Amino acid sequence: MAKLGEIDIKIGQGKDVLSACREAGATDNSYYRWRRVYPVSSDSVPLKHLPQIRGPLQGVGALIFLI
C-alpha cells in the first residue's frame, strides 16, 4: 500500500490522479480499486472487513434498542 500513499501525497500536492498514478507506476484503475477497499482515512477499517464486524454488532444493537 506504499504506492497508494505515494499517490495520495502527489494528489495532495495538486497533481491529477492519472499523472500521480503514472509516476508511482500504477494505473488509475488500480488506484480507484484500492480506494474502494481502503477508505481515505488511514486509521479506518478497510471496507472488505465491515461485514465481519457488522455481524456480531447487530445483536448488541438490538439489545440496546430493546432496553
C-alpha atoms as one frame of an Amber mdcrd trajectory, in Angstrom:
protein
   0.000   0.000   0.000   3.044   2.206  -0.233   2.037   3.151  -3.771  -1.387
   4.214  -2.547   0.176   6.541  -0.005   2.586   7.894  -2.599  -0.275   8.598
  -4.989  -2.297  10.314  -2.259   0.643  12.578  -1.444   1.054  13.559  -5.091
  -2.659  14.249  -5.426  -2.455  16.384  -2.291   0.342  18.346  -3.933  -2.010
  19.249  -6.781  -1.373  16.557  -9.380  -4.269  14.868 -11.112  -4.938  11.188
 -10.421  -3.714   9.941 -13.787  -0.295  11.622 -13.649   0.176  10.736  -9.957
  -0.544   7.096 -10.755   1.833   7.066 -13.724   4.667   8.499 -11.606   4.049
   5.855  -8.947   3.981   3.059 -11.520   0.323   2.152 -11.117  -2.776   2.532
 -13.257  -5.626   4.835 -12.364  -7.953   1.793 -12.332  -5.783   0.221  -9.626
  -5.898   3.445  -7.619  -9.703   3.581  -7.685  -9.932  -0.128  -6.807  -7.567
   0.376  -3.850  -9.554   3.426  -2.782 -12.741   1.326  -2.655 -11.057  -1.256
  -0.442  -9.088   1.179   1.720 -11.049   4.315   2.645  -9.395   7.732   2.673
  -8.725   7.719   6.417  -5.658   5.601   7.136  -6.873   4.579  10.617 -10.283
   3.307   9.475 -11.210  -0.304   8.795 -10.950  -1.473   5.177 -14.414  -1.835
   3.634 -13.882  -5.514   2.884 -13.806  -6.216   6.657 -17.086  -4.463   7.520
 -19.398  -7.468   7.040 -17.261  -9.451   9.503 -17.509  -6.669  12.087 -21.167
  -5.830  11.488 -22.447  -9.360  12.165 -21.568  -9.592  15.878 -22.546  -5.972
  16.490 -26.070  -6.356  15.139 -27.092  -8.385  18.167 -25.649  -5.780  20.520
 -27.538  -3.011  18.699 -30.760  -4.945  19.008 -30.199  -5.393  22.747 -29.536
  -1.687  23.223 -32.660  -0.849  21.218 -34.796  -3.108  23.417 -33.535  -1.563
  26.673
